[in-house]
């Protein structure tokens, strides 16, 4: 498995913008698309043509940037949606259709036989129009696996290149995901894409499990934006595939923080400081035991080298700091306290942290040292 290339299809501009309350201006869409492309993201799902001319114009504007990434328009599996996409200057469409009995019956008032015939017809139409096609299986995780195999077979027969398995409600677990993708990949030569939602906090885990089971493509959003609890975060998928499985996505890990900050600003959704990969505080250390071990050898408390992401470790002082942390902070400032002075400073650091809820500033440390020197 190591060394295989996995293709990331980022849908920040489509599913990410479907986050409740999020709407990107055109300039923001262009900036996000450009940043994703510069980072090496190979596929971008750029919008929904059926939303109207303004959306179509924004899709054409992204297409006009001349990006390296393949641009994909998302459509319901309907002729009017396909017609709208044909005027958007994209080379590929995702034609989405429910594949669970629940949604076929209760959302469309249709059955399995209709779905298979409709997929065959619409994929043919899109292919005849010169478009590459991915068939998006909405609610795949609640579909009968045998029927999914039938769907994938019809997709291949009609000329689609990919089937997108959508865990629309985020109900899968990694073990079931792995087993199902093993089964689906064994019976087809089509590209298989996992589109995971994070309702149970398992979107990244399920995406990785799908890849281990045979998925060739992973759908992501920057910072995990998306409907309800969001989608598998781009930054987590890229770094985890590399670190855990040695699988290359062609995406520059050093660009992830920049893309994250851009999307956070445009979406109005700040990134939590402890957010994996891109959070501001994930390489910040306070605990005395951890800082002491880290200063002796980074590998003691470093599973992920921050330099891979263009970042560095940062030591802050607080309630849980130890003597080593104080001495290190003083050395960084050119201060040279004795050990007794440093112990006195540590007591002041802990008191400040408890009372003011912040680390000491350089001026605070200088003052603490001056006070300790008088005693």
Secondary structure, DSSP 8 states (H G I E B T S, - for coil): -TT-B-EEEE-TTTTGGGSTT----HHHHHHHHHHHHHHT--EEEEE-GGG-HHHHHHHHHHHTT--SSEEEEEEESSHHHHHHHHTTT-SEEEEEEE-SHHHHHHTSS--HHHHHHHHHHHHHHHHHTT-EEEEEEETGGGS-HHHHHHHHHHHHHHT-SEEEEEETT----HHHHHHHHHHHHHT--SEEEEEEB-TTS-HHHHHHHHHHHT--EEEEBGGG-SSTT-B-BHHHHHHHHHHHH--B-S--GGGHHHHHHHHHHHHT----TT-TTT-TTTTEE--HHHHHHHHH-GGGG-SS-GGGGT---EE--STT--HHHHHHHHHHTT----HHHHHHHHHHHHHHHHHHSS---HHHHHHHHHHHHH-
